Amino acid sequence: KGWRRVPCYIASNRWTEYFITTLVVINIAALSVYHRGQPSQLEQVLEWVSFVCSNVFTLEILIRMLGLGKSFFKVRWNILDAVIVFFGEIMLVVVLTFQRDKHSPGAVLFRIARVLWTLRVLRKARGMRFLFNTMISSIQSIINILLLLFVLLYIYTVVAMKQFGAVRYNHILTRDANFRDAVNGLLVMFRLITLDNWQGFMRNTAILPNSQYCTLVPGLFNDCGSWLAYPFF
């Protein structure tokens, strides 16, 4: 239609794409320089940048909607762009109208929206877009792998609770990191798969009865470890 020509031309123009990409990069840079105790002048500049970016992005989305009409919603990336931009604009209005405090929920959500603006670059970078689509299509396989990993960790946790659940607390085995219940045991297992101090856990669960660091009273009390800690860990 005739009235769509101008917004369609603006939306499809390569210089519009370059301008929007430049604003996304500027927004990323503004988020990167934010720090605690920053000067008030810098904070004002960053607020101005976020205000300009949010309004320009919203205007660009509206122009694309006018130019493309119903076909705008046939492309999933366009829908993602619109959701991210409108969410940020709504949060900006909330912050400016009701919640001027930078630590308010609205301000926090607006900062989250600004981080999500980075995803707009994916629509313009074919290689990154291909990787993103591949990741999305692999979500079901990733979930299956995570479930398998959880089952394996749970099996290891149950074995650890049986073998090392009564080991005396020390500087490694504490009230927050032990094998006395399934929750703490799973949390420790998640640490161990990242190799976080696995040698410390191995040594402190391998304390034998002839050591001064545990007590063994046959049939009554035992807070010692086991030599099985060496092959286990």
Phi, psi and omega in degrees: 000153185298318184289345179274350187298314183295306178297327178293320178296316180296317183293326184266355181291136183294330180290331173296318178298316179298319181295316180294319178297321178297319178295323177298317179296318178298320178297318177299317179296321179295321177293329184285329184272353179295134179205161181292139178075022182289153180299152181296327179296318178295321179296322177294320179297317180295321177295321179295319178299314180296322179296313180296313181300315182298315182288323178293318178298318179296317178298320180295319178296317179297320178295318178296321177297318179294320183286322185265339179066222182295333181294342177301320185275359177275350179252121184297327179294325177296319179296317178299316177303312183296316180298313182297314184291314182292325175299315178296320180294319179297317179294325178296317178297319179298316181295313183290333185266316189242324191235082181286340180295130183288350178257007181287161179303321179297319179294321178296315179295326178293321177295323176298318178298322179296323176294321181292338177301335179300331180297341180295337178293330182298326182295334185262342179259109186297318181297313179294323179295321178297316179295320179296316179296322177297318179296318180296318181290343181262006185302317182298319178294321179296319178298318179298319179295318179295322177295319177297318178298319179297318179298316179296317179295323179294320177298314178297322180295317179297318178297317180295322178298322181290320186269324189236012183292336183257006182296139183298143176297146175210199183287348176256308177275109183237184179295337181260350181221093182202180180243030183275344174212167187292324183295307179296323179297317178295320178297320177295320180297321176297324175294319185291327180290346173266007180064029179279102175055039181294330178293324179296317177295322180297312183294320185279349172259000179254016180293122184265162183301333180280009179265155179280357185263008177208168182232133178232117173239104187309126177081352183239310187211139179203111174242029178269166178267208183210150176294345177295347178298327183294309176287334183292313183274000000 
